[in-house]
Amino acid sequence: GNTDVYIISVDGGVPKRLTHHPDVDLVVDWYPDGKNILYRSQMLSPSRRFNRFFKQSIEGGMPQTLPLPYGELASFSPDGSAIAFQIISTEFRTWKRYRGGMASDIWLYNFTNNTSEKITDFEGTDSVPMWHENTIYFMSDRDQYKKLNIWAYKLETKETRQITKFTEYD
């Protein structure tokens, strides 16, 4: 086969397969309810260059396609009403300090209002969002040294600040 989504008890046991089609499925996050998994796949993508997000119940059954046309990495708000995500994948690239049209940015999507908002707009890398309380943490090479560091975006103020300050290595 190929890469599919499975779950297994923390106590061990037999894995339960949740996806059954020929495209690669990669787990992105657990839904905050603990009953569903967010995964990405090219299964309904118009191009082999892009993935889409899918919601999969841990009970099995057919996945639900999320309304976003593209999706790579993401993290849910604590209540599950929104998601911070990136639409361009960067984790398997072999170059650093890229600037240009394939650089990733972080977006917010509100499930209730069906609205999205781009929260970073940097010519380089903004990737791997992680939502904690009212802050979205992400990796960026936007400082003077152009090294990947952790940055934080505060939702209330829309301010971005640098957390780690690595100057020699990413």
C-alpha positions as CSV (number, residue, x, y, z in Angstrom):
1,G,0.0,0.0,0.0
2,N,0.4,3.6,0.7
3,T,0.3,5.9,3.7
4,D,-3.1,5.9,5.4
5,V,-4.6,7.0,8.7
6,Y,-4.7,4.6,11.6
7,I,-5.5,4.8,15.3
8,I,-4.3,2.6,18.1
9,S,-4.9,2.6,21.8
10,V,-2.2,4.1,24.0
11,D,-2.3,0.7,25.8
12,G,-1.3,-1.0,22.5
13,G,-3.4,-3.5,20.5
14,V,-4.5,-3.8,16.9
15,P,-4.4,-0.6,14.9
16,K,-7.7,0.5,13.3
17,R,-7.4,1.7,9.7
18,L,-9.5,4.8,9.0
19,T,-8.7,5.7,5.4
20,H,-8.9,3.3,2.4
21,H,-8.1,5.1,-0.9
22,P,-4.9,5.1,-3.0
23,D,-3.7,8.7,-2.2
24,V,-1.3,9.4,0.6
25,D,-3.0,10.6,3.8
26,L,-1.0,12.4,6.5
27,V,-2.4,13.1,10.0
28,V,-2.3,16.8,10.7
29,D,-4.1,17.2,14.1
30,W,-6.7,15.8,16.4
31,Y,-9.9,17.7,16.7
32,P,-10.3,19.2,20.2
33,D,-13.3,16.8,20.8
34,G,-10.9,13.8,20.6
35,K,-13.5,12.0,18.3
36,N,-12.1,13.1,14.9
37,I,-8.8,13.4,13.1
38,L,-7.8,16.2,10.7
39,Y,-5.7,14.8,7.8
40,R,-4.4,16.0,4.5
41,S,-4.6,14.2,1.2
42,Q,-4.5,14.9,-2.6
43,M,-7.6,12.7,-3.0
44,L,-9.8,15.5,-4.2
45,S,-7.2,18.0,-5.2
46,P,-7.3,19.5,-8.7
47,S,-3.5,19.2,-8.8
48,R,-0.9,16.7,-7.4
49,R,0.9,19.8,-6.0
50,F,-1.7,20.5,-3.3
51,N,-3.4,18.7,-0.5
52,R,-6.8,19.3,1.0
53,F,-8.0,18.9,4.6
54,F,-10.4,16.1,5.7
55,K,-12.2,15.3,8.9
56,Q,-12.3,11.7,9.8
57,S,-14.3,10.1,12.7
58,I,-12.3,7.7,14.8
59,E,-15.4,5.4,14.5
60,G,-14.7,5.1,10.8
61,G,-16.9,5.9,7.9
62,M,-16.5,8.3,5.0
63,P,-14.4,11.5,5.6
64,Q,-15.8,15.0,5.5
65,T,-14.1,17.4,3.1
66,L,-13.3,20.7,4.7
67,P,-14.3,23.8,2.7
68,L,-10.7,25.0,2.2
69,P,-9.4,24.4,-1.3
70,Y,-5.8,23.9,0.0
71,G,-4.3,22.7,3.2
72,E,-1.0,21.4,4.5
73,L,-0.3,21.9,8.2
74,A,-2.8,23.2,10.8
75,S,-3.7,23.6,14.4
76,F,-7.1,24.0,16.0
77,S,-8.3,26.8,18.3
78,P,-9.0,25.4,21.8
79,D,-12.7,25.3,21.2
80,G,-12.4,23.9,17.6
81,S,-14.3,26.8,16.0
82,A,-11.2,28.0,14.0
83,I,-8.0,26.7,12.6
84,A,-4.6,28.2,11.9
85,F,-3.2,26.7,8.7
86,Q,-0.8,27.0,5.8
87,I,-1.7,26.3,2.2
88,I,1.8,25.6,0.9
89,S,3.9,22.8,2.2
90,T,7.5,23.5,3.4
91,E,8.5,20.6,5.5
92,F,10.1,18.5,2.7
93,R,11.9,21.3,0.9
94,T,15.7,21.0,0.5
95,W,16.5,24.7,0.4
96,K,16.6,27.3,3.1
97,R,15.9,31.1,3.3
98,Y,13.7,30.9,0.2
99,R,12.0,34.1,-0.8
100,G,9.3,34.1,-3.5
101,G,5.9,32.8,-4.6
102,M,6.1,29.4,-3.0
103,A,6.9,30.8,0.4
104,S,4.3,29.7,3.0
105,D,2.1,32.0,5.1
106,I,-0.2,31.4,8.0
107,W,-4.0,31.8,7.6
108,L,-6.9,31.6,10.0
109,Y,-10.2,29.9,9.0
110,N,-13.4,30.4,11.1
111,F,-15.7,27.4,10.7
112,T,-18.8,29.3,12.1
113,N,-18.6,32.3,9.7
114,N,-16.9,30.4,6.8
115,T,-14.3,33.2,6.6
116,S,-10.5,33.2,6.3
117,E,-7.8,35.7,7.1
118,K,-4.1,35.8,6.2
119,I,-2.2,36.6,9.4
120,T,1.3,36.6,8.1
121,D,2.6,38.3,4.9
122,F,6.3,37.8,4.8
123,E,8.2,37.0,1.6
124,G,10.0,34.1,3.3
125,T,8.9,31.2,5.4
126,D,6.0,31.3,7.9
127,S,5.0,27.7,8.7
128,V,4.0,25.0,11.1
129,P,1.3,26.8,13.1
130,M,0.6,25.7,16.6
131,W,-2.4,27.2,18.4
132,H,-2.1,27.6,22.2
133,E,-4.8,29.6,24.1
134,N,-4.9,33.0,22.4
135,T,-1.6,32.8,20.6
136,I,-0.5,31.1,17.4
137,Y,3.1,30.0,17.3
138,F,4.9,29.4,14.1
139,M,8.3,29.0,12.5
140,S,9.8,31.9,10.5
141,D,13.1,33.0,9.0
142,R,12.1,36.7,9.1
143,D,14.8,38.1,11.4
144,Q,18.1,39.7,10.4
145,Y,19.9,36.3,10.5
146,K,17.3,34.5,8.2
147,K,17.3,31.5,10.5
148,L,14.1,29.6,11.4
149,N,13.0,30.6,14.8
150,I,9.7,30.3,16.7
151,W,7.5,33.4,16.5
152,A,4.2,34.2,18.2
153,Y,1.1,35.9,16.8
154,K,-1.2,37.3,19.5
155,L,-4.8,37.1,18.4
156,E,-6.1,40.1,20.4
157,T,-3.5,42.6,19.3
158,K,-2.4,41.0,16.0
159,E,1.2,41.6,17.0
160,T,4.0,39.2,16.1
161,R,7.0,38.7,18.4
162,Q,10.1,36.5,18.2
163,I,10.4,33.8,20.8
164,T,13.6,32.0,20.0
165,K,16.7,33.8,18.8
166,F,19.0,31.3,17.0
167,T,21.6,33.1,14.9
168,E,23.9,30.4,13.7
169,Y,21.6,27.4,12.9
170,D,17.9,27.0,12.3
